[in-house]
Each structure stands twice: as structure tokens, then as C-alpha cells.
Amino acid sequence: MTEDPAKPRLMMIHAMRWTGVALVIFGALVITGRIDFPHQAGYVLFFVGLIDALIMPTLLARRWKSPPP
């Protein structure tokens, strides 16, 4: 019996989403000065995290969508 390819794909989508959320939080902490890191890097991390959390899961799901029967 072969494993359904949907399960690892779903795990990848969830991992992408949670990684994005972590980057947004880390970037926000850098921007507010709670973490000593270059201020511009905080903005980059924040926006990359937004893209990872909001846009990339949709793109991955669209790419992996099964063709209609």
C-alpha cells in the first residue's frame, strides 16, 4: 500500500505557515528593539514572514492540487 502524497504536503504547508509566523514575531521583536539585531533586518524578517505565512501556503496548495477527475 502506498502512502497518500497529501499527508506530507499538508505537513509542509503547516510548517511553512508556522515558520512564517515565527519570522513575523521575531521581526516584530527586532523592530521594537527587544532583540538586539539590526533594525533593517527586523523589517526584512517581518515581511518575509508575512509572505511565508500568507502567500506561500496558497501557492503550494495550488501547485499540488490534483487534476479534476
GROMACS elastic network, one bead per residue, 0.5 to 0.9 nm:
[ bonds ]
;  ai    aj funct       b0    kb
    2     5     6  0.88184   500
    3     6     6  0.86414   500
    3     7     6  0.82544   500
    4     7     6  0.62536   500
    4     8     6  0.82331   500
    5     8     6  0.60600   500
    5     9     6  0.65164   500
    5    10     6  0.88410   500
    6     9     6  0.50957   500
    6    10     6  0.59874   500
    6    11     6  0.86161   500
    6    64     6  0.86473   500
    7    10     6  0.51638   500
    7    11     6  0.63012   500
    7    12     6  0.87006   500
    8    12     6  0.61476   500
    8    13     6  0.86676   500
    9    12     6  0.50062   500
    9    13     6  0.62646   500
    9    14     6  0.86772   500
    9    60     6  0.84483   500
    9    61     6  0.82447   500
    9    64     6  0.78923   500
   10    13     6  0.50766   500
   10    14     6  0.62428   500
   10    15     6  0.85624   500
   10    61     6  0.84901   500
   11    14     6  0.51016   500
   11    15     6  0.60522   500
   11    16     6  0.85582   500
   12    16     6  0.60892   500
   12    17     6  0.85624   500
   12    57     6  0.85643   500
   12    60     6  0.88446   500
   13    16     6  0.51223   500
   13    17     6  0.62199   500
   13    18     6  0.87460   500
   13    56     6  0.80942   500
   13    57     6  0.52468   500
   13    58     6  0.84764   500
   13    60     6  0.70797   500
   13    61     6  0.76321   500
   14    17     6  0.50420   500
   14    18     6  0.61664   500
   14    19     6  0.84541   500
   14    57     6  0.77619   500
   15    18     6  0.52369   500
   15    19     6  0.59498   500
   15    20     6  0.84268   500
   16    19     6  0.51841   500
   16    20     6  0.61373   500
   16    21     6  0.87176   500
   16    52     6  0.60939   500
   16    53     6  0.65095   500
   16    56     6  0.73039   500
   16    57     6  0.66649   500
   17    20     6  0.51529   500
   17    21     6  0.63592   500
   17    22     6  0.87960   500
   17    49     6  0.86791   500
   17    52     6  0.61764   500
   17    54     6  0.72281   500
   17    56     6  0.79200   500
   17    57     6  0.66102   500
   18    22     6  0.61843   500
   18    23     6  0.86016   500
   18    52     6  0.85541   500
   18    53     6  0.68558   500
   19    22     6  0.50797   500
   19    23     6  0.62078   500
   19    24     6  0.86571   500
   19    49     6  0.72767   500
   19    52     6  0.72028   500
   19    53     6  0.72490   500
   20    23     6  0.50727   500
   20    24     6  0.61983   500
   20    25     6  0.86857   500
   20    46     6  0.86311   500
   20    48     6  0.73317   500
   20    50     6  0.61036   500
   20    51     6  0.72115   500
   20    54     6  0.79967   500
   21    24     6  0.50928   500
   21    25     6  0.62744   500
   21    26     6  0.86016   500
   21    49     6  0.60982   500
   21    50     6  0.72963   500
   21    52     6  0.79210   500
   21    53     6  0.59531   500
   22    25     6  0.51792   500
   22    26     6  0.60811   500
   22    27     6  0.84418   500
   22    49     6  0.72482   500
   23    26     6  0.50258   500
   23    27     6  0.58538   500
   23    28     6  0.83861   500
   23    45     6  0.57409   500
   23    46     6  0.60777   500
   23    47     6  0.85090   500
   23    48     6  0.73431   500
   23    50     6  0.79790   500
   23    52     6  0.85971   500
   23    53     6  0.89729   500
   24    27     6  0.50727   500
   24    28     6  0.60471   500
   24    29     6  0.86019   500
   24    42     6  0.87781   500
   24    45     6  0.64776   500
   24    47     6  0.71476   500
   24    48     6  0.77159   500
   24    50     6  0.63336   500
   24    53     6  0.86033   500
   25    28     6  0.50804   500
   25    29     6  0.62256   500
   25    30     6  0.86801   500
   25    45     6  0.88926   500
   25    46     6  0.73193   500
   25    49     6  0.83756   500
   26    29     6  0.51335   500
   26    30     6  0.62897   500
   26    31     6  0.86820   500
   26    35     6  0.82528   500
   26    42     6  0.74501   500
   26    45     6  0.73108   500
   26    46     6  0.73594   500
   27    30     6  0.50688   500
   27    31     6  0.61282   500
   27    32     6  0.86578   500
   27    39     6  0.89814   500
   27    41     6  0.75109   500
   27    43     6  0.61573   500
   27    44     6  0.74071   500
   27    47     6  0.81792   500
   27    49     6  0.80462   500
   28    31     6  0.50177   500
   28    32     6  0.61726   500
   28    33     6  0.85537   500
   28    34     6  0.87871   500
   28    42     6  0.65374   500
   28    43     6  0.77109   500
   28    45     6  0.83523   500
   28    46     6  0.63216   500
   29    32     6  0.52562   500
   29    33     6  0.62193   500
   29    34     6  0.52905   500
   29    35     6  0.58288   500
   29    42     6  0.76119   500
   30    33     6  0.50851   500
   30    34     6  0.59653   500
   30    36     6  0.66599   500
   30    37     6  0.60424   500
   30    38     6  0.74663   500
   30    39     6  0.63286   500
   30    40     6  0.88063   500
   30    41     6  0.77852   500
   30    43     6  0.81308   500
   30    45     6  0.89078   500
   31    34     6  0.77741   500
   31    35     6  0.81763   500
   31    37     6  0.86716   500
   31    38     6  0.85519   500
   31    39     6  0.56759   500
   31    40     6  0.78585   500
   31    41     6  0.83561   500
   31    42     6  0.51547   500
   31    43     6  0.66553   500
   31    46     6  0.86394   500
   32    35     6  0.78844   500
   32    39     6  0.85587   500
   32    42     6  0.87695   500
   33    36     6  0.63716   500
   33    37     6  0.79120   500
   33    39     6  0.77232   500
   34    37     6  0.89531   500
   36    39     6  0.84596   500
   37    40     6  0.86721   500
   37    41     6  0.72280   500
   37    42     6  0.74262   500
   38    41     6  0.53638   500
   38    42     6  0.67790   500
   39    42     6  0.52702   500
   39    43     6  0.70017   500
   40    43     6  0.52962   500
   40    44     6  0.64839   500
   40    45     6  0.87641   500
   41    45     6  0.60579   500
   41    46     6  0.84154   500
   42    45     6  0.51387   500
   42    46     6  0.60002   500
   42    47     6  0.86677   500
   43    46     6  0.50015   500
   43    47     6  0.62123   500
   43    48     6  0.84908   500
   44    47     6  0.53713   500
   44    48     6  0.60234   500
   44    49     6  0.83717   500
   45    48     6  0.51573   500
   45    49     6  0.58930   500
   45    50     6  0.85546   500
   46    49     6  0.51557   500
   46    50     6  0.63309   500
   46    51     6  0.88638   500
   47    51     6  0.63124   500
   47    52     6  0.85888   500
   48    51     6  0.51245   500
   48    52     6  0.61373   500
   48    53     6  0.85812   500
   49    53     6  0.59718   500
   49    54     6  0.83823   500
   50    53     6  0.51506   500
   50    54     6  0.58119   500
   50    55     6  0.76532   500
   51    54     6  0.54038   500
   51    55     6  0.51234   500
   51    56     6  0.63146   500
   52    55     6  0.60680   500
   52    56     6  0.51365   500
   52    57     6  0.72679   500
   53    56     6  0.65846   500
   53    57     6  0.69237   500
   54    57     6  0.66460   500
   54    58     6  0.73758   500
   55    58     6  0.55192   500
   55    59     6  0.64241   500
   55    60     6  0.88696   500
   56    59     6  0.50095   500
   56    60     6  0.60837   500
   56    61     6  0.85227   500
   57    60     6  0.51246   500
   57    61     6  0.60814   500
   57    62     6  0.85304   500
   58    61     6  0.51389   500
   58    62     6  0.61073   500
   58    63     6  0.85712   500
   59    62     6  0.51180   500
   59    63     6  0.61314   500
   59    64     6  0.86442   500
   60    63     6  0.50538   500
   60    64     6  0.61189   500
   60    65     6  0.84411   500
   61    64     6  0.51901   500
   61    65     6  0.58701   500
   62    65     6  0.52178   500
   62    66     6  0.88736   500
   63    66     6  0.87081   500
   65    68     6  0.89502   500
   66    69     6  0.86002   500
